[in-house]
Amino acid sequence: MPIKVLRPLSNLWHHSSFSSDKFVKIVEVGPRDGLQNEKTIIPLEVKVELINKLSSTGLLAIEAGSFVSPRLVPQMADSENVLKSINKNPKVSYPVLVPNRKYFDRAVEAGAKEIAIFGSASEAFSQKNINCSISESLKRFEEVARLAQEMNIPMRGYVSCVVGCPYEGKVDPKVAQYVSKVLVDMGCYEISLGDTIGVGTPKSITEMVNIVLKALPIEKLAMHCHDTYGQAIANIRASLDCGIRVFDSSISGLGGCPFAKGATGNVATEDVLYLLSREGYTTDVDIMDTCRIGEWISGKLGRQNHSRAGKALLAKIKSSGAPSWPLDKGAI
């Protein structure tokens, strides 16, 4: 039986009027990849309110949670209740991560309409993250992929450590290419290439993307940049030049990876939106709404707002009433 690649409703922009070369899709990962690294357990109602707020900004995809071992990632232990409690916008997809059949079943029972599976371009990271080799991890996902196909559940793929690993150092981009191709062959509609520890630079990111493009078309690729060394925005700009038009980001720069020491933050959604607006791209996401949400969730968590653009835009509005330049939807 041939693999049928399913796309969620929110991904139909690839085949619609949104398929302009200047349209960029943002996948908001704050409620999952952002919150999972917080040390203090966040109340269910705060997680639900965060997703509900984000759902009204124009975002097309918001990661709602992760169905994984609560022992390994305790912050995601209530993902089932989160998924059941949020007000789902019909224009938004709410993917959740699943590592195997057991958690796939739980996600479906909780109402998941899209899932994400994840591999690594680093053998050492795969062992530390999910306690198995790259080949073993991919084998585990075959059953999940088959079930997703049978149930018409779209499936996104993640590949971590595409340019660097906290245990191995530099990663061969051919491994990222291999894992990405296998995940697409399983039925993933898109592969998010993750610079998990934020060591990438425009040169290494471009080289990696060009290698992956030898096996997959550009419309299959997304980028997931961490800002550990302050390179995320530069890497996103380089990825745009490569033709990538889907980027993962996290409100207020929340998060990191619990299995990668020092990977202290995703790129902030507000900063990505500012870059795209100033470079002539469109997203249909309200940048000022995201700035306000970023400030709100930072306050709820008792942490600093890590979005430079968010803080600057809010300060400018407070002092003068509005930014003095055009931004994306709803900014002024």
C-alpha positions as CSV (number, residue, x, y, z in Angstrom):
1,M,0.0,0.0,0.0
2,P,1.6,3.3,-1.0
3,I,2.2,5.9,1.7
4,K,-0.4,8.8,1.6
5,V,1.0,12.0,2.9
6,L,-1.8,13.8,4.9
7,R,-1.8,17.6,5.5
8,P,-3.8,19.3,8.3
9,L,-6.2,22.0,7.3
10,S,-3.8,24.7,8.4
11,N,-1.1,23.4,6.0
12,L,-3.3,23.8,2.9
13,W,-1.7,27.2,2.4
14,H,0.9,25.4,0.3
15,H,-1.8,24.9,-2.3
16,S,-3.8,28.1,-1.9
17,S,-3.5,31.8,-2.4
18,F,-1.1,31.8,0.5
19,S,1.5,29.9,-1.6
20,S,3.1,33.3,-2.5
21,D,6.9,33.2,-2.1
22,K,6.5,36.0,0.5
23,F,4.1,34.1,2.8
24,V,5.7,32.4,5.8
25,K,4.0,30.0,8.1
26,I,4.9,30.1,11.9
27,V,4.5,27.0,14.0
28,E,4.2,28.1,17.6
29,V,5.9,25.7,19.9
30,G,5.8,27.6,23.2
31,P,3.1,25.6,24.9
32,R,5.1,22.4,24.3
33,D,8.8,22.9,23.5
34,G,8.7,26.2,25.5
35,L,7.1,25.1,28.7
36,Q,8.6,21.6,28.9
37,N,11.9,22.9,30.2
38,E,10.4,25.0,33.0
39,K,11.4,23.6,36.4
40,T,8.2,24.6,38.3
41,I,5.1,22.7,37.3
42,I,2.8,25.2,35.5
43,P,-0.9,25.0,36.4
44,L,-3.2,23.5,33.8
45,E,-5.3,26.6,33.5
46,V,-2.3,28.7,32.6
47,K,-1.3,26.3,29.8
48,V,-4.9,26.3,28.5
49,E,-5.2,30.1,28.6
50,L,-1.8,30.4,26.8
51,I,-3.0,28.3,23.9
52,N,-6.4,30.0,23.8
53,K,-4.7,33.4,23.6
54,L,-2.4,32.2,20.9
55,S,-5.3,30.7,18.9
56,S,-6.7,34.2,18.3
57,T,-3.5,35.7,16.8
58,G,-3.7,34.3,13.3
59,L,-1.3,31.4,13.9
60,L,-2.0,28.3,11.9
61,A,-0.3,25.7,14.1
62,I,0.2,25.6,17.9
63,E,1.9,22.7,19.6
64,A,-0.5,21.7,22.4
65,G,1.6,19.2,24.3
66,S,3.7,16.1,24.4
67,F,2.5,12.6,25.2
68,V,5.6,11.2,26.7
69,S,6.8,9.6,30.0
70,P,5.8,12.0,32.9
71,R,8.9,10.8,34.6
72,L,11.2,12.1,31.9
73,V,9.2,15.3,31.1
74,P,7.0,16.0,34.1
75,Q,5.9,19.4,32.7
76,M,4.0,17.6,30.0
77,A,2.2,15.1,32.2
78,D,-1.1,16.9,31.8
79,S,-1.1,17.1,28.0
80,E,-4.2,15.0,27.8
81,N,-6.2,17.5,30.0
82,V,-4.7,20.4,28.1
83,L,-5.8,19.0,24.8
84,K,-9.3,18.3,26.1
85,S,-9.7,21.8,27.7
86,I,-8.5,24.2,25.1
87,N,-10.9,26.1,22.8
88,K,-10.0,24.8,19.4
89,N,-10.0,27.3,16.6
90,P,-11.1,25.4,13.4
91,K,-8.4,27.3,11.4
92,V,-5.6,26.1,13.7
93,S,-4.0,22.7,14.0
94,Y,-2.8,21.6,17.5
95,P,-0.2,18.9,17.0
96,V,1.1,16.8,19.9
97,L,4.3,14.8,20.1
98,V,4.1,11.0,20.5
99,P,7.0,8.6,20.8
100,N,5.3,5.2,20.4
101,R,2.0,3.3,20.1
102,K,1.1,3.6,23.7
103,Y,1.2,7.3,23.7
104,F,-0.3,7.6,20.3
105,D,-3.4,5.8,21.6
106,R,-3.6,8.2,24.5
107,A,-3.2,11.2,22.3
108,V,-6.0,10.0,20.0
109,E,-8.3,9.2,23.0
110,A,-7.7,12.8,24.1
111,G,-8.8,14.2,20.8
112,A,-5.5,14.7,18.9
113,K,-6.1,15.5,15.2
114,E,-2.4,15.9,14.3
115,I,0.7,14.2,15.7
116,A,4.4,14.8,15.5
117,I,7.2,12.1,15.6
118,F,10.8,12.8,16.2
119,G,14.2,11.5,15.3
120,S,17.8,12.7,15.7
121,A,20.7,13.2,13.5
122,S,23.0,12.3,16.4
123,E,23.4,8.7,17.7
124,A,24.4,9.9,21.1
125,F,21.5,12.3,21.4
126,S,19.1,9.6,20.3
127,Q,20.3,7.4,23.1
128,K,20.1,10.1,25.7
129,N,16.7,11.4,24.5
130,I,14.7,8.2,23.8
131,N,17.2,5.4,24.9
132,C,17.7,3.8,21.5
133,S,19.7,4.2,18.3
134,I,18.6,6.3,15.3
135,S,17.6,3.2,13.4
136,E,15.7,1.7,16.4
137,S,13.9,5.0,16.9
138,L,12.8,5.1,13.3
139,K,11.7,1.5,13.5
140,R,9.5,2.3,16.5
141,F,7.6,4.9,14.6
142,E,6.6,2.6,11.8
143,E,3.6,1.4,13.7
144,V,2.6,4.9,14.7
145,A,2.9,6.1,11.1
146,R,0.8,3.2,9.9
147,L,-1.9,3.9,12.4
148,A,-1.9,7.6,11.6
149,Q,-2.3,6.8,7.9
150,E,-5.2,4.5,8.6
151,M,-6.9,7.1,10.9
152,N,-6.3,10.0,8.5
153,I,-4.2,11.8,11.2
154,P,-1.6,14.2,9.7
155,M,1.9,13.6,10.9
156,R,4.8,16.1,11.2
157,G,8.4,15.0,11.7
158,Y,11.2,16.5,13.8
159,V,14.9,15.9,13.4
160,S,17.0,17.2,16.2
161,C,20.7,18.1,16.4
162,V,20.9,18.7,12.6
163,V,24.2,20.7,12.8
164,G,25.5,20.0,16.3
165,C,25.1,17.7,19.3
166,P,25.9,18.3,23.0
167,Y,27.6,14.8,23.1
168,E,29.1,14.3,19.6
169,G,29.9,17.9,18.6
170,K,29.6,18.6,14.8
171,V,26.9,16.4,13.1
172,D,27.2,15.1,9.5
173,P,24.4,16.7,7.5
174,K,24.0,13.5,5.5
175,V,22.5,11.9,8.7
176,A,20.0,14.7,8.9
177,Q,19.2,14.1,5.2
178,Y,18.8,10.3,5.8
179,V,16.5,10.7,8.9
180,S,14.4,13.4,7.2
181,K,13.9,11.2,4.1
182,V,12.9,8.2,6.2
183,L,10.3,10.3,8.1
184,V,8.8,11.6,4.8
185,D,8.7,8.1,3.4
186,M,6.7,7.1,6.5
187,G,4.1,9.8,5.7
188,C,5.2,13.0,7.4
189,Y,3.9,16.0,5.5
190,E,6.8,18.2,6.7
191,I,10.2,17.9,8.5
192,S,11.2,20.4,11.1
193,L,15.0,20.6,11.1
194,G,16.1,21.4,14.6
195,D,19.3,23.2,15.7
196,T,18.5,21.8,19.1
197,I,21.5,23.4,21.0
198,G,21.7,26.5,18.9
199,V,25.2,26.1,17.7
200,G,24.4,26.7,14.0
201,T,25.5,29.7,12.0
202,P,24.2,30.8,8.6
203,K,27.0,28.9,6.9
204,S,26.4,25.6,8.7
205,I,22.6,25.9,8.4
206,T,22.8,26.6,4.6
207,E,25.2,23.7,4.1
208,M,22.9,21.3,6.0
209,V,19.7,22.5,4.2
210,N,21.4,22.1,0.8
211,I,22.4,18.5,1.7
212,V,18.8,17.7,2.8
213,L,17.5,19.3,-0.4
214,K,19.3,16.6,-2.4
215,A,16.7,14.1,-1.0
216,L,13.6,16.2,-0.4
217,P,11.9,19.2,-2.0
218,I,12.0,22.6,-0.2
219,E,8.2,22.5,0.6
220,K,8.8,19.5,2.8
221,L,11.2,21.5,5.1
222,A,10.8,23.7,8.1
223,M,13.4,25.2,10.5
224,H,13.5,25.0,14.3
225,C,16.2,27.3,15.6
226,H,17.4,27.7,19.2
227,D,19.0,30.9,20.2
228,T,21.6,29.6,22.7
229,Y,24.4,31.6,21.0
230,G,22.3,34.4,19.6
231,Q,22.3,33.0,16.1
232,A,18.7,32.1,15.6
233,I,17.5,35.1,13.7
234,A,20.6,35.1,11.4
235,N,20.0,31.4,10.8
236,I,16.3,32.0,9.9
237,R,17.3,34.7,7.5
238,A,19.8,32.2,5.8
239,S,17.0,29.6,5.7
240,L,14.7,32.1,4.0
241,D,17.4,32.5,1.3
242,C,17.4,28.8,0.9
243,G,13.7,28.9,0.2
244,I,12.3,27.6,3.5
245,R,8.9,29.2,4.4
246,V,8.0,27.4,7.6
247,F,9.6,28.2,11.0
248,D,9.0,27.0,14.5
249,S,9.2,29.6,17.2
250,S,8.3,30.1,20.9
251,I,6.4,32.9,22.4
252,S,8.7,35.1,24.5
253,G,11.6,32.7,23.7
254,L,10.3,30.1,26.1
255,G,12.1,26.9,26.5
256,G,15.0,24.7,25.5
257,C,15.6,21.0,25.5
258,P,15.6,19.0,28.8
259,F,18.1,16.6,27.3
260,A,20.5,19.2,25.9
261,K,22.4,21.1,28.7
262,G,22.8,24.7,27.8
263,A,20.1,24.8,25.1
264,T,18.4,27.6,27.0
265,G,15.9,29.0,24.6
266,N,13.9,28.8,21.4
267,V,13.8,31.8,19.1
268,A,11.1,34.2,20.2
269,T,8.0,34.3,18.0
270,E,7.9,38.1,18.3
271,D,11.5,38.4,17.0
272,V,10.7,36.2,14.0
273,L,7.6,38.1,13.2
274,Y,9.5,41.4,13.4
275,L,12.2,40.1,11.1
276,L,9.7,38.8,8.6
277,S,7.7,42.0,8.6
278,R,10.7,44.2,8.1
279,E,12.0,41.9,5.3
280,G,8.8,42.1,3.3
281,Y,7.3,38.7,4.2
282,T,3.8,38.1,5.5
283,T,2.4,35.7,8.1
284,D,-1.1,36.9,8.9
285,V,-0.1,36.7,12.6
286,D,-0.8,39.8,14.7
287,I,2.6,40.8,16.0
288,M,1.3,43.1,18.7
289,D,-1.0,40.4,20.1
290,T,1.9,38.0,20.3
291,C,4.0,40.7,22.1
292,R,1.2,41.1,24.7
293,I,0.9,37.4,25.1
294,G,4.7,37.1,25.5
295,E,4.7,39.7,28.3
296,W,1.7,38.0,29.9
297,I,3.2,34.5,30.0
298,S,6.5,35.8,31.2
299,G,4.8,37.4,34.1
300,K,2.8,34.2,34.9
301,L,6.1,32.2,34.9
302,G,7.9,34.9,37.0
303,R,10.7,35.1,34.4
304,Q,12.2,37.6,32.1
305,N,10.6,38.2,28.7
306,H,13.4,37.0,26.3
307,S,11.9,38.6,23.1
308,R,13.9,41.7,22.3
309,A,11.4,42.8,19.6
310,G,8.5,42.2,22.0
311,K,9.9,44.3,24.7
312,A,10.9,47.1,22.3
313,L,7.5,47.2,20.6
314,L,5.6,47.3,23.8
315,A,7.8,50.0,25.2
316,K,7.4,52.1,22.0
317,I,3.6,51.8,22.1
318,K,3.6,52.7,25.8
319,S,5.6,55.8,25.1
320,S,4.2,57.0,21.8
321,G,1.0,55.1,21.1
322,A,2.2,53.1,18.1
323,P,5.2,51.9,16.1
324,S,6.2,54.4,13.4
325,W,6.6,51.7,10.7
326,P,4.3,49.1,9.1
327,L,4.4,45.7,10.6
328,D,2.3,42.6,9.9
329,K,-1.4,42.2,10.5
330,G,-2.9,44.2,13.4
331,A,0.4,45.8,14.5
332,I,-0.9,49.4,14.3
